[in-house]
């Protein structure tokens, strides 16, 4: 199971500790590591690649339109069907991963709350 971190702070001295915490999660996911920071938002992810081995599925992941950045851990039970449905509506995906589908779906919600976007379409278990 992957590992993720998120922090919302303007304390710039926190970044080295967050990176250290991410490194300590190495056992949670040895297939990839990513870190993203903008303003006071910090996201980190340790990846355990199971379904999509493509490095384009590494996280944190930016939505195809560049508006959202997510870290995602979980399984979308109807991933194949949801991906097909969204593709017919011209959604774009960075990879075959559940995170790519979640990022694209969130982007298509037009700014609605993330909770609304996730619970409306993403059946399964997940952590953002």
CORRAWO-V120069 format. One record per pair of residues at least 24 apart in sequence whose ideal C-beta (glycine too) atoms are under 7 Angstrom apart, sorted by the first residue. I is the first residue (numbers start at 0). J is the second residue. D is the distance in Angstrom with one decimal. If there is no record, write none. Layout:
I	J	D
I	J	D
This chain:
0	27	6.4
0	47	6.3
0	72	6.6
1	27	6.1
1	28	4.6
1	44	6.5
1	45	5.9
1	46	5.6
1	47	5.2
1	72	4.5
2	27	3.2
2	28	5.7
2	45	4.1
3	43	6.5
3	44	5.0
3	70	4.2
3	72	5.6
3	126	7.0
4	43	4.2
5	41	6.8
5	42	5.4
5	70	6.6
6	41	4.4
7	39	5.8
7	40	5.7
8	39	5.4
9	39	4.4
14	41	6.6
17	41	5.3
17	43	6.0
21	45	6.3
31	57	4.4
33	57	5.3
33	58	5.2
33	59	5.2
35	59	4.1
35	68	5.6
42	68	6.3
42	70	4.9
44	70	4.5
50	96	6.8
51	94	5.4
51	95	4.5
51	96	4.1
53	94	5.1
53	95	6.8
55	93	5.3
55	94	4.2
56	94	3.9
56	96	3.7
56	98	6.4
56	99	6.5
58	98	5.7
60	93	6.4
60	98	4.9
60	99	6.5
60	102	5.2
62	102	4.2
62	103	6.1
62	105	6.5
62	106	3.9
63	91	3.9
63	92	6.9
63	93	6.2
63	103	6.0
63	106	6.8
64	106	5.1
66	106	5.7
67	102	6.1
67	105	5.3
67	106	5.6
69	98	6.5
69	101	6.3
69	102	5.2
69	105	6.8
69	127	5.9
70	127	6.9
71	97	6.5
71	98	4.0
71	101	5.3
71	125	6.4
71	127	5.9
72	125	6.8
72	126	4.6
73	97	6.8
73	123	6.1
73	124	4.9
73	125	2.9
73	126	5.7
74	123	4.9
74	124	6.1
75	100	6.3
75	121	5.3
75	123	4.4
75	125	6.9
76	122	5.1
76	123	4.1
77	122	5.7
81	120	6.2
